[in-house]
Amino acid sequence: MKKLFDSVLSTLLTCVLVAASLHIGNAAAQSKAFDVTDDRGVVVHFKQSPQRIVSILPSLAESVCELGRCQRLVGVDRYSNWPLALTRLPQVGGGLDPNIEAIVALKPDVVLMAVSSRAFDRLEALGIKVIALEPKTHADVQRVLKKLGQLLDVPEEQGAARLWQNIDAGMARAAKMLPARGAGASSGAKLPTVYFEVNPAPYAAGESSFMGETLARLGAKNIIPAALGPFPKINPEFVVRANPDVIMVGLRGSAGLEQRPGWQSMRAFREKRLCIFSNEESEILVRPGPRMAEAALLMATCLKSKAP
Protein backbone atom coordinates (compact mmCIF):
# COMPACT_ATOMS: atom_id res chain seq x y z
CA MET A 1 0.00 0.00 0.00
CA LYS A 2 2.83 2.38 0.90
CA LYS A 3 4.51 1.73 -2.46
CA LEU A 4 1.21 2.51 -4.25
CA PHE A 5 0.79 5.69 -2.22
CA ASP A 6 4.38 6.78 -2.98
CA SER A 7 3.83 6.07 -6.68
CA VAL A 8 0.61 8.13 -6.82
CA LEU A 9 2.26 10.97 -4.87
CA SER A 10 5.22 10.98 -7.22
CA THR A 11 2.92 11.12 -10.27
CA LEU A 12 0.96 14.02 -8.77
CA LEU A 13 4.12 15.96 -8.00
CA THR A 14 5.35 15.43 -11.56
CA CYS A 15 2.05 16.76 -12.97
CA VAL A 16 2.20 19.80 -10.71
CA LEU A 17 5.77 20.54 -11.74
CA VAL A 18 4.93 20.18 -15.46
CA ALA A 19 1.88 22.44 -15.12
CA ALA A 20 3.93 25.02 -13.24
CA SER A 21 6.61 24.89 -15.90
CA LEU A 22 4.06 25.41 -18.68
CA HIS A 23 2.47 28.30 -16.80
CA ILE A 24 5.83 29.97 -16.29
CA GLY A 25 6.68 29.41 -19.96
CA ASN A 26 3.38 30.90 -21.13
CA ALA A 27 3.76 33.86 -18.78
CA ALA A 28 7.27 34.47 -20.08
CA ALA A 29 6.03 34.32 -23.67
CA GLN A 30 3.21 36.77 -22.94
CA SER A 31 5.53 39.18 -21.16
CA LYS A 32 8.20 39.15 -23.87
CA ALA A 33 8.91 42.76 -24.83
CA PHE A 34 9.02 43.78 -28.48
CA ASP A 35 8.86 46.84 -30.75
CA VAL A 36 6.54 47.56 -33.68
CA THR A 37 7.30 50.21 -36.31
CA ASP A 38 4.11 51.56 -37.81
CA ASP A 39 3.50 53.23 -41.19
CA ARG A 40 4.42 56.65 -39.78
CA GLY A 41 7.87 55.28 -39.03
CA VAL A 42 7.12 55.53 -35.30
CA VAL A 43 8.55 52.75 -33.11
CA VAL A 44 6.09 51.62 -30.42
CA HIS A 45 7.36 49.52 -27.51
CA PHE A 46 5.25 46.79 -25.91
CA LYS A 47 6.05 44.83 -22.76
CA GLN A 48 3.70 42.09 -23.94
CA SER A 49 1.17 41.42 -26.70
CA PRO A 50 -1.78 43.84 -26.19
CA GLN A 51 -4.94 42.25 -24.79
CA ARG A 52 -7.33 45.23 -25.12
CA ILE A 53 -7.48 46.65 -28.64
CA VAL A 54 -9.54 49.44 -30.19
CA SER A 55 -9.64 49.66 -33.99
CA ILE A 56 -10.90 52.68 -35.90
CA LEU A 57 -10.25 51.25 -39.38
CA PRO A 58 -12.58 48.44 -40.59
CA SER A 59 -9.93 46.54 -42.57
CA LEU A 60 -7.69 46.35 -39.50
CA ALA A 61 -10.54 45.08 -37.29
CA GLU A 62 -11.36 42.42 -39.91
CA SER A 63 -7.70 41.39 -40.04
CA VAL A 64 -7.45 41.08 -36.25
CA CYS A 65 -10.44 38.72 -36.31
CA GLU A 66 -9.11 36.64 -39.21
CA LEU A 67 -5.83 36.27 -37.33
CA GLY A 68 -7.77 34.65 -34.49
CA ARG A 69 -7.67 37.51 -31.97
CA CYS A 70 -11.17 38.95 -32.34
CA GLN A 71 -11.80 38.52 -28.61
CA ARG A 72 -9.14 41.15 -27.87
CA LEU A 73 -11.13 43.91 -29.61
CA VAL A 74 -12.96 46.05 -27.06
CA GLY A 75 -14.10 48.84 -29.39
CA VAL A 76 -14.40 49.64 -33.11
CA ASP A 77 -15.35 52.49 -35.43
CA ARG A 78 -18.93 52.95 -36.63
CA TYR A 79 -18.22 51.30 -40.00
CA SER A 80 -16.79 47.99 -38.73
CA ASN A 81 -19.53 45.44 -39.36
CA TRP A 82 -17.76 42.21 -40.35
CA PRO A 83 -17.58 39.70 -38.83
CA LEU A 84 -20.98 40.25 -37.22
CA ALA A 85 -19.52 40.04 -33.69
CA LEU A 86 -17.95 43.47 -34.23
CA THR A 87 -21.37 45.12 -34.38
CA ARG A 88 -21.89 44.22 -30.72
CA LEU A 89 -18.81 46.12 -29.55
CA PRO A 90 -18.81 49.76 -28.36
CA GLN A 91 -18.46 52.20 -31.27
CA VAL A 92 -16.01 55.07 -30.95
CA GLY A 93 -16.79 57.23 -33.98
CA GLY A 94 -14.79 57.10 -37.21
CA GLY A 95 -11.25 57.62 -38.38
CA LEU A 96 -11.87 61.29 -39.17
CA ASP A 97 -14.09 62.03 -36.16
CA PRO A 98 -13.03 59.65 -33.36
CA ASN A 99 -14.60 59.94 -29.92
CA ILE A 100 -11.46 60.34 -27.83
CA GLU A 101 -13.34 60.14 -24.52
CA ALA A 102 -15.01 56.87 -25.53
CA ILE A 103 -11.67 55.39 -26.61
CA VAL A 104 -9.96 56.38 -23.35
CA ALA A 105 -12.85 54.94 -21.31
CA LEU A 106 -12.21 51.50 -22.88
CA LYS A 107 -8.65 51.50 -21.43
CA PRO A 108 -7.02 50.02 -24.54
CA ASP A 109 -3.50 48.65 -24.61
CA VAL A 110 -3.29 49.91 -28.20
CA VAL A 111 -5.42 51.71 -30.78
CA LEU A 112 -5.20 50.67 -34.45
CA MET A 113 -5.90 53.35 -37.04
CA ALA A 114 -5.05 54.74 -40.47
CA VAL A 115 -2.13 57.10 -41.00
CA SER A 116 -4.65 59.64 -42.28
CA SER A 117 -6.59 59.60 -38.99
CA ARG A 118 -6.73 62.75 -36.90
CA ALA A 119 -6.59 60.94 -33.58
CA PHE A 120 -3.06 59.69 -32.91
CA ASP A 121 -1.60 62.97 -31.59
CA ARG A 122 -4.34 63.38 -28.98
CA LEU A 123 -4.30 59.73 -27.95
CA GLU A 124 -0.52 59.61 -27.60
CA ALA A 125 -0.65 62.82 -25.54
CA LEU A 126 -2.95 60.92 -23.17
CA GLY A 127 -0.43 58.07 -22.87
CA ILE A 128 -2.28 55.61 -25.14
CA LYS A 129 -0.21 53.54 -27.55
CA VAL A 130 -1.15 53.93 -31.22
CA ILE A 131 -0.26 51.83 -34.26
CA ALA A 132 -1.03 53.56 -37.58
CA LEU A 133 -1.28 51.19 -40.57
CA GLU A 134 -2.72 52.02 -43.97
CA PRO A 135 -2.42 49.35 -46.69
CA LYS A 136 -2.88 50.66 -50.24
CA THR A 137 -1.35 47.86 -52.34
CA HIS A 138 -1.22 44.06 -52.27
CA ALA A 139 2.31 44.25 -50.87
CA ASP A 140 1.06 46.64 -48.19
CA VAL A 141 -1.67 44.19 -47.18
CA GLN A 142 0.88 41.39 -46.79
CA ARG A 143 3.12 43.68 -44.73
CA VAL A 144 0.29 44.90 -42.50
CA LEU A 145 -0.96 41.35 -41.88
CA LYS A 146 2.56 40.32 -40.86
CA LYS A 147 2.86 43.36 -38.56
CA LEU A 148 -0.50 42.59 -36.95
CA GLY A 149 0.56 38.98 -36.50
CA GLN A 150 3.66 40.20 -34.65
CA LEU A 151 1.60 42.57 -32.51
CA LEU A 152 -0.98 39.89 -31.66
CA ASP A 153 1.63 37.15 -31.05
CA VAL A 154 0.30 34.91 -33.83
CA PRO A 155 2.82 32.35 -35.14
CA GLU A 156 3.75 33.28 -38.72
CA GLU A 157 2.90 29.87 -40.17
CA GLN A 158 -0.56 30.01 -38.58
CA GLY A 159 -1.25 33.69 -39.12
CA ALA A 160 -0.26 36.23 -41.74
CA ALA A 161 1.40 33.83 -44.18
CA ARG A 162 -1.53 31.41 -44.14
CA LEU A 163 -4.07 34.22 -44.44
CA TRP A 164 -2.33 35.80 -47.42
CA GLN A 165 -2.03 32.41 -49.12
CA ASN A 166 -5.81 32.02 -48.82
CA ILE A 167 -6.39 35.51 -50.22
CA ASP A 168 -3.97 34.91 -53.08
CA ALA A 169 -5.54 31.55 -53.94
CA GLY A 170 -9.00 33.14 -53.95
CA MET A 171 -7.87 35.86 -56.37
CA ALA A 172 -6.35 33.20 -58.62
CA ARG A 173 -9.68 31.33 -58.70
CA ALA A 174 -11.48 34.55 -59.62
CA ALA A 175 -9.05 35.17 -62.50
CA LYS A 176 -9.78 31.71 -63.90
CA MET A 177 -13.40 32.74 -64.43
CA LEU A 178 -12.32 35.06 -67.24
CA PRO A 179 -10.80 34.57 -70.70
CA ALA A 180 -7.01 34.62 -70.76
CA ARG A 181 -5.78 38.12 -71.59
CA GLY A 182 -2.53 40.03 -71.42
CA ALA A 183 0.69 38.13 -70.77
CA GLY A 184 -0.97 34.74 -70.92
CA ALA A 185 -2.96 35.40 -74.08
CA SER A 186 -2.18 35.97 -77.73
CA SER A 187 -0.32 39.16 -78.62
CA GLY A 188 -3.46 40.58 -80.29
CA ALA A 189 -5.66 40.21 -77.21
CA LYS A 190 -7.18 43.54 -76.14
CA LEU A 191 -7.58 44.25 -72.45
CA PRO A 192 -10.98 45.64 -71.46
CA THR A 193 -10.55 49.12 -70.01
CA VAL A 194 -12.13 49.87 -66.63
CA TYR A 195 -12.93 52.93 -64.54
CA PHE A 196 -13.53 52.14 -60.86
CA GLU A 197 -14.98 55.02 -58.84
CA VAL A 198 -14.60 54.67 -55.08
CA ASN A 199 -16.15 58.00 -54.09
CA PRO A 200 -18.42 60.44 -55.97
CA ALA A 201 -16.03 63.37 -55.40
CA PRO A 202 -14.96 61.65 -57.71
CA TYR A 203 -12.04 59.60 -56.38
CA ALA A 204 -10.92 56.62 -58.43
CA ALA A 205 -8.99 53.43 -57.78
CA GLY A 206 -5.76 53.82 -59.72
CA GLU A 207 -3.46 51.21 -61.21
CA SER A 208 -1.17 51.32 -58.17
CA SER A 209 -3.94 50.70 -55.60
CA PHE A 210 -4.80 47.25 -54.26
CA MET A 211 -8.03 47.44 -56.28
CA GLY A 212 -6.13 48.38 -59.41
CA GLU A 213 -3.69 45.51 -58.87
CA THR A 214 -6.63 43.12 -58.53
CA LEU A 215 -8.13 44.41 -61.79
CA ALA A 216 -4.79 43.86 -63.53
CA ARG A 217 -4.65 40.32 -62.20
CA LEU A 218 -8.10 39.74 -63.69
CA GLY A 219 -6.86 40.85 -67.10
CA ALA A 220 -8.35 44.36 -67.17
CA LYS A 221 -6.69 47.69 -67.98
CA ASN A 222 -7.27 50.51 -65.51
CA ILE A 223 -7.76 53.91 -67.19
CA ILE A 224 -6.22 55.67 -64.14
CA PRO A 225 -2.40 55.45 -64.52
CA ALA A 226 -0.17 54.60 -61.59
CA ALA A 227 1.50 58.00 -61.86
CA LEU A 228 -1.65 59.64 -60.44
CA GLY A 229 -1.38 57.66 -57.20
CA PRO A 230 -3.48 54.90 -55.60
CA PHE A 231 -6.73 56.86 -55.11
CA PRO A 232 -6.57 60.19 -56.98
CA LYS A 233 -9.33 62.76 -57.35
CA ILE A 234 -10.31 62.73 -61.02
CA ASN A 235 -11.74 65.33 -63.38
CA PRO A 236 -14.88 63.70 -64.87
CA GLU A 237 -13.72 64.90 -68.31
CA PHE A 238 -10.67 62.66 -67.94
CA VAL A 239 -12.99 59.64 -67.79
CA VAL A 240 -14.91 60.82 -70.89
CA ARG A 241 -11.67 61.12 -72.85
CA ALA A 242 -10.50 57.68 -71.69
CA ASN A 243 -13.87 56.20 -72.76
CA PRO A 244 -13.66 52.96 -70.70
CA ASP A 245 -15.30 49.72 -71.73
CA VAL A 246 -16.67 49.12 -68.21
CA ILE A 247 -17.52 51.40 -65.30
CA MET A 248 -17.61 50.05 -61.74
CA VAL A 249 -19.24 52.14 -59.01
CA GLY A 250 -20.96 51.70 -55.67
CA LEU A 251 -24.67 52.21 -55.21
CA ARG A 252 -24.15 55.28 -53.00
CA GLY A 253 -22.18 57.04 -55.74
CA SER A 254 -24.22 55.91 -58.74
CA ALA A 255 -26.92 58.61 -58.65
CA GLY A 256 -26.50 61.28 -61.30
CA LEU A 257 -23.71 59.63 -63.29
CA GLU A 258 -25.64 60.11 -66.52
CA GLN A 259 -25.95 63.83 -65.78
CA ARG A 260 -22.19 64.36 -65.83
CA PRO A 261 -21.19 66.23 -69.00
CA GLY A 262 -20.35 63.83 -71.82
CA TRP A 263 -20.85 60.63 -69.84
CA GLN A 264 -23.84 59.39 -71.82
CA SER A 265 -21.66 59.39 -74.93
CA MET A 266 -19.16 56.94 -73.40
CA ARG A 267 -19.00 53.36 -74.62
CA ALA A 268 -19.85 51.98 -71.17
CA PHE A 269 -23.11 53.95 -71.08
CA ARG A 270 -24.08 53.35 -74.70
CA GLU A 271 -23.60 49.59 -74.35
CA LYS A 272 -24.88 49.39 -70.75
CA ARG A 273 -21.56 48.13 -69.43
CA LEU A 274 -22.04 49.54 -65.95
CA CYS A 275 -21.63 47.53 -62.72
CA ILE A 276 -23.32 49.07 -59.68
CA PHE A 277 -22.31 47.32 -56.48
CA SER A 278 -24.57 47.16 -53.44
CA ASN A 279 -23.48 48.89 -50.23
CA GLU A 280 -22.40 45.54 -48.76
CA GLU A 281 -20.44 44.65 -51.90
CA SER A 282 -18.82 48.09 -51.94
CA GLU A 283 -17.56 47.59 -48.39
CA ILE A 284 -15.91 44.33 -49.44
CA LEU A 285 -14.33 45.98 -52.47
CA VAL A 286 -12.81 49.00 -50.72
CA ARG A 287 -11.35 47.26 -47.66
CA PRO A 288 -7.76 46.01 -48.11
CA GLY A 289 -7.87 42.95 -45.87
CA PRO A 290 -9.09 39.39 -45.48
CA ARG A 291 -11.98 39.70 -47.95
CA MET A 292 -9.90 40.71 -50.96
CA ALA A 293 -10.56 37.35 -52.60
CA GLU A 294 -14.30 38.08 -52.36
CA ALA A 295 -13.62 41.49 -53.89
CA ALA A 296 -11.78 39.83 -56.80
CA LEU A 297 -14.77 37.55 -57.33
CA LEU A 298 -17.14 40.55 -57.47
CA MET A 299 -14.90 42.27 -60.03
CA ALA A 300 -14.53 39.08 -62.06
CA THR A 301 -18.30 38.56 -62.13
CA CYS A 302 -18.73 42.12 -63.38
CA LEU A 303 -16.10 41.71 -66.09
CA LYS A 304 -17.50 38.38 -67.19
CA SER A 305 -20.95 39.83 -67.76
CA LYS A 306 -20.05 43.34 -68.97
CA ALA A 307 -16.61 43.38 -70.61
CA PRO A 308 -16.67 43.27 -74.43
Secondary structure, 3 states (H helix, E strand, C coil): CHHHHHHHHHHHHHHHHHHHHHHHHHHHHHCCCEEEECCCCCEEEECCCCCCEEECCHHHHHHHHHCCCHHHEEEECCCCCCCHHHHHCCECECCCCECHHHHHHCCCCEEEECCCCCCHHHHHHCCCCEEECCCCCHHHHHHHHHHHHHHCCCCCCCCHHHHHHHHHHHHHHHHCCCCCCHHHCCCCCCCCEEEEEEECCCEECCCCCHHHHHHHHCCCEECCCHHHCCCCECCHHHHHHHCCCEEEEEHHHCCCHHHCCCHHHCHHHHCCCEEEECHHHHHHHHCCCCCHHHHHHHHHHHHHHHCC
